[in-house]
């Protein structure tokens, strides 16, 4: 608990330090203004001074240089860590390193790649049928489908059996999705060969038709590849809040494609694993990895998919999310459900980092969290200054430099969601709605950091999701409690 508090304070402190250093560097330049600053009065009591001139050239160049240096440093460090992992012969520290895997499987034919799909389901009668239909519509269908029925009280089990798929009913599970998957994997994994892969698929997720064909091709072509994740699109509907999420997911897909599939997180909605990787994770729990020995999924983690991704990377596994493996998942239908989802994701990500500490496999994640922290202050300050100017002046003041920056930012917003269609582009070009959506997510980030800093327990209540009276699996995972 103390270390978790330290993680929250570290992220908060680093973000404040970055904002403070930028403030000091700008203030230290002390340029000689060409014209005296303008004045305004806020609420009749607070005098505001502002300048309409652009910042000095040296400040602009310094800001751009610092940003480029930091981005380059993170990218180069990540590349160096990746290269060392791929070439490692250290079987004790990196048992899933590609060179070791290729050496051990040289000249060995493990048979064709097969796929056993596990669908964790708790009261999923409303959406399970569509998910099963998408599996059967695959250009290369799975070899087995197993619905992992976890404490179901509706017709999920009957529906699955009527559809002709296998059903595994959990026994006394109180650890939600992670606990249900651990139970079925304990039975399944011992009988799986190296090419008998396991896919974990959420019960409300629709696979695009070529997903399994693409995953099988990748796993067949590369013996060292340990897992293939999906790129997820937001489902239609949800009004404005749904479009916000679809724009966000479209940008994430674009980032992954530019990284050639090098994945941040193996999405829990749909990912395929080699049994070799899952068995190694279970064997390393309590030793190189946090968790209970023998468990594939850490049942303490709030975000089990993020934790399993870090676990695989820690063991040296090669994992990707290729462009051809796409899925459609639900979007949160309200600000309340979105807040709970993102607070869970953020708190879970921070707790995962707290459990693993600073390792080569977590460097990128630490950099992302610190960048998010700094972004909270940067965007918040930008919007606050705009608000102060608007309420303290009698007439609107145009700042050509910041208008130019805003134009570049707007162009970036539109280009990065272009594939999302005209609705995505229209929302992006208006700019400020998306900025306020970003601030909403930033507040969730701050709340997660704040709760960790105060060592508060995370308690996630049940929230209904779209299409079902009992909610989708994302919402039910929020019921998990973690100290």
Secondary structure as UniProt FT lines:
FT   HELIX           2..29
FT   STRAND          38..42
FT   TURN            43..45
FT   STRAND          46..50
FT   HELIX           57..86
FT   TURN            91..93
FT   TURN            95..96
FT   HELIX           98..104
FT   TURN            105..107
FT   STRAND          114..121
FT   HELIX           125..136
FT   STRAND          144..149
FT   HELIX           156..162
FT   TURN            163..164
FT   STRAND          166..169
FT   HELIX           176..188
FT   HELIX           189..191
FT   TURN            194..195
FT   STRAND          196..201
FT   TURN            203..204
FT   STRAND          206..207
FT   TURN            209..210
FT   HELIX           211..221
FT   TURN            223..224
FT   STRAND          225..229
FT   STRAND          231..234
FT   HELIX           239..258
FT   TURN            259..261
FT   TURN            268..269
FT   STRAND          270..273
FT   HELIX           275..284
FT   TURN            286..288
FT   TURN            293..294
FT   TURN            299..300
FT   HELIX           304..314
FT   TURN            315..316
FT   STRAND          318..320
FT   TURN            323..324
FT   STRAND          326..329
FT   HELIX           335..356
FT   HELIX           360..362
FT   HELIX           363..392
FT   HELIX           400..416
FT   HELIX           418..420
FT   HELIX           422..430
FT   HELIX           432..453
FT   TURN            454..455
FT   STRAND          458..459
FT   TURN            466..467
FT   HELIX           473..477
FT   TURN            478..479
FT   STRAND          481..482
//
